[in-house]
Amino acid sequence: MNTLNYLPTLLGLAWLLPLASFVLILFFGPKMGKAGKCAGYLAITAIGTGFLLSAISACIWCSHYPPVAVSHEAAHAAVANDQAATGTQTVAGTRTEAALEKTAAEVADAVVTDIPTLDAEVSEHAAAPVVREWYTLCEFGSLRLSFGCYIDALTIAMFCMVTLIATCIHVYATGYMHEELEPMVDHQAKLRDGSPLRRPGRYHRFFQYLSLFCFSMLGLVISGNLAMTFVFWELVGICSYFLIGFYYERESSSMAGNKAFIVNRVGDFGFIIGMMIFWSALGTLNFGDMPVHGGSRTPVATTQAVESGDPVANDAVVTDAGAVSESASNEVVDIQPGIFTLMRGATLPGDDDPHRLSVPQGFIDLARGAGAEDPEQFAYILMMIGGLGIFCGCVGKSAQFPLHVWLPDAMEGPTPVSALVHSATMVAAGVFLVGRFYPAFVPEVLLVIAAIGCITLFVAATIAITATDIKKVLAYSTISQLGYMFFGLGVGGWFAGMLHLFTHAFFKSLLFMGSGSVIHAVHTNEMTEMGGLLKKMPWTAYTMLVGCLAIAGAGIPLIIGLSGYYSKDAILAQGYSFMTFEGGSNPYGGLLFWVPTFGACITAFYMFRLWYLTFLGKPRDAHRYEHAHESPWSMVAPLVITAVFAIGCAWTLPVVNGGLKELIMQAEPAGVAAGSQLGEIVQVLMPAESLSHEHSIHVFVSLLASGLALLGFVVATVIYALRKIDPQKVADTFRPLYVLFKNKWWFDEIYDVVFVRGSIAVGGVIAGIDKLGIDRFADGLATQTRWISKIDEWIDRCIVDGCVNGIARLTYRVGDTLRQVQTGNIGNYVAWVGVGAVLLLAIVSMLYLGIDVPVANIPIR
């Protein structure tokens, strides 16, 4: 049996366990021990079990596709040569029409027999995604909205990384949030009389939010289509709102939660536009190809059939081999193509570039429907707009320029939240989505991604130089490092950008937890009130030193280094390749290389500035220093674990000759490493990533980056450790720059004037128009209506009511007169009957005798 079929179940359980924890804590949290203490243990058990399931899934995956270190150049050359020899065209894991003629029986046979027949090294380097549809929500024509999974090496690695770091942070939080087990006196939340707020502890609620947050992030990672991705994308945003605003009684915390939520909605608006464009043009939101039994959909021109030489196996084979085999003798299995197939599956016969990104027919048809004069060019522009729309969502979620302003304020949340949000989950989601959706981005979109990342990494790094809040320094550091990831992805370095995502997750979670340990000991975020804590908190100090070295890319050039050394060098090497490719033909290639390279120097400077101000020198606040102490082991142990991974997570393990780097390489979209792509609107040429692995580039970039990082370290040491230079004099010397960086480039002030006050001003104008124009017109209509109603009321009262009331009065008077006769006395009635009878008899008698009756003038005939 193909054990890969267990992956959806194992990862599905790892995904759903935090949801089960959330539901149980939601309903029974306050009853889980004293003050809900057991809620923390339940959350730890859920996410820890998720990590074990993820690790088992990784073992299964690696048993099929061993992550063995290979030469990039040799591997991709072998892929290209094999494709040329067999006459096949492979584009992002898709096949041409020749592969479509397989029946279900042939596909079923491929489960056992059709294994890629490249060289051993290359075959192990290639891996097939596992695609499965769990539940269909609805179906509108060709659009099928469902919950499903897309599992490749990137999914496996992300699950292991997220669950491992989340488990460490959950354990860490049991120590950090212990004060929430008792009634809290929050001195930062003031009542109207100025007294501090007193409230019950919210220990169980904190872990409730953490569980939902982890469920949301894992759902985003395992998602098999854009619609499902968007659902969990928004759920991650809601959870971040809850966690950032955990201390919602504090105005600063409440405002930070609102700011994060609103700013992210701006980016998500672009996400929706991009998603709708791809849906309208392609008719599907699935990432991978989906097998359809019984021919309920039209067969497509490409599929992911497994043939000799194909570096990506058949999705249908791995998706549901049993179902395919069962129906093999009765029906043909159609393949509904996914986005990646449609975007890179239209390679023309004889095309010398088997990985060319082409314009799908759906986009051309959409352009023709819009009446475009040049449908192909307009379709390409639509592809650009769609890709930029998807990237807009990533800009918001990963706090990139110009939507980066929410992340520093998010430090108002508890430090475990900062450690989780800023390392492995929310901010990593944007980078992950760019990496996942990478095959659909045209070169112009990648150029925008590189430019945004370059601007962001530089701006954030300069602000971190002057920040004094220890968490704010790390926040701007996070923004800067995310900029490095986007820069690497934007210049064609898919592997480099994704590797930095993983290495950053470990050393940044370590740094945030270390900062939380310091804050827990001294009860302040300001580094100007710290100093000399190395003796008091050695475990925290040395583990944070590891994090500082890792983020600075420390190592022995060309020999060995900490995790950040490998990922940052890979990014800069790809940037250098982008700058020099084809004689430096790329626009702004030099700027896009030298700014990030100089940023490595700034990174080393501000990180060691943080470490020196916190742990070395004399204590700046004697009272805080005296009460400082090392954190409990529930907080120290996660620091040690993440420090180990911050050191060696990017190493190639000697026993298995592989590791994280090789695992990530297996998910590298076909064409990224071996093929180049030229833009049609902007003449930008994306170089193949394999070119950056050349020895000459690697040596130059490694020495340059290490030298600049060493320079930043030396400058920080001279100023803040040895105190040879007064930092205040440096600030005075570069006063304009210092003021600019200290005020965070005035982004908040500019946004306040342009958007906040601007919106208020526009709202005032609209309110004036409403009051002086619309309201006056409405008031005039109301006045006229009132006068008309008065006339109508007079007619009703004087004429209609007068007639009716007159008849009523006459009737009343007649009735009142007749009522006098009605005495109610029977004797009177009998007497009147007798009198009447006598009178009637007398009248009749006189008439009969011919006597004239004076009272009767009516002649009788």
Salt bridges, closest charged atoms under 4 A:
ASP114 OD2 - LYS102 NZ 2.96
GLU133 OE2 - ARG144 NE 2.75
GLU139 OE1 - ARG144 NH1 3.35
GLU139 OE2 - ARG297 NH2 2.77
ASP152 OD2 - ARG436 NH1 2.85
GLU180 OE2 - ARG199 NH2 2.85
GLU182 OE2 - LYS34 NZ 3.72
ASP186 OD2 - ARG250 NE 2.91
GLU234 OE1 - ARG265 NH2 3.18
GLU249 OE1 - ARG199 NE 3.99
GLU249 OE2 - ARG202 NH1 2.79
ASP268 OD2 - ARG265 NH2 2.52
GLU307 OE1 - ARG95 NH2 3.18
ASP310 OD2 - ARG95 NH1 3.59
GLU331 OE2 - HIS293 ND1 3.62
ASP351 OD2 - ARG356 NE 2.64
ASP409 OD2 - LYS259 NZ 2.81
GLU529 OE1 - ARG624 NE 2.87
ASP621 OD2 - ARG624 NE 3.53
GLU668 OE1 - HIS76 NE2 3.66
ASP732 OD1 - ARG735 NH1 3.57
ASP748 OD1 - LYS259 NZ 2.90
ASP748 OD2 - LYS744 NZ 3.45
ASP752 OD2 - ARG757 NE 2.89
GLU793 OE2 - ARG797 NH1 2.48
ASP816 OD1 - ARG819 NH2 2.44
